[in-house]
Amino acid sequence: MFENLSDISQKLELLEHQLSDSDLIHDQKRYQQVVREHSHVSKLQGLYAKYQQALSGIEENMELLRDEADDSELVELAEAEIEELKEKKTELEESIRIMLLPKDPNDEKNIFLEIRAGTGGDEAALFASDLFRMYNRYAETQGWKVEVMSSNPIGIGGFKEIIALISGDQVYSRLKYESGVHRVQRVPETETQGRIHTSAVTVAIIPEAEEVDLHIEPNELKFDVYRSSGPGGQSVNTTDSAVRVTHLPTGLVVTCQDEKSQHKNKAKALQVLRARLLDKVEQEQHDKISEDRKSQVGTGDRSERIRTYNFPQGRVTDHRINLTLYKLEQVLTGLLDDIINPLIEFYQTEALRAL
């Protein structure tokens, strides 16, 4: 795995030369790609240099053991340093292997966060709102931008469905393992007997599609406009600002009514539709990934879950990695790294085993 790292300095020099090319600045997409690659290779070079230093240190101390075998104090010091350097070498090998893993091409992309109420009626819709607030606050801690694309609110503060675009650095790479059924166990405010109810909400993380990723023919789209409904401003129920767009070949339908402008609703609906279509194409190309995603997202039934939020015990459990945290309140305020980091480490380890 480390064979090509001997040329990493040359690779870094080549990238630095590209970054100094004034013509590259005019192609912002390519420029950002080179910047990200330069950052990755620079970190990799730093790790490899430390790895080489550890190897050299081990060899030097091994020579010292051979040459100074009669000096017990020097031998003891050399043996201790060898053990320390071996531990460091193992840690560096692990870090380098992770950086050499094949990259998910979507890791750098923004994402559409889609949250839908499943089993549980109003209680599921209320928890959908709680999850959206949780991800929104996590996005704030990461310096990401959140823009609601479409929502279907209920009168008591919940959502039957809400779709948001989250943009920023490494959004998909951080949130891609959030797809699935999230189960909540708590006593609803409307429950007079104090009984614990179980509800389910589905979360889907879909990478944003760019114009170059997918071409859609205009004659493949059907647009319908209608009057907005539900909570809103003066334009609700008075103007045909809501938009429904249907992709005729696949039957995919996206609606948007959050904006007062029909033009803005149309643009948002197309943005969501493009991402869903690309996601559909990619899933069809990768049958195994498709089956994994279906098993994660499921139907919204409470029996299909990746995570449980238990309010009476203040407990959050991720069932994929058998992780249980007794910090429900903190998690719901957006402190998600204690769940996200172990998930990333778990799937990185699985990828390393596969290699």
Summary of the structure (lengths in Angstrom):
residues: 355
radius of gyration: 25.8
end to end distance: 9.6
largest distance: 95.1
contacts: 1044
relative contact order: 0.10
helix: 51%
strand: 20%
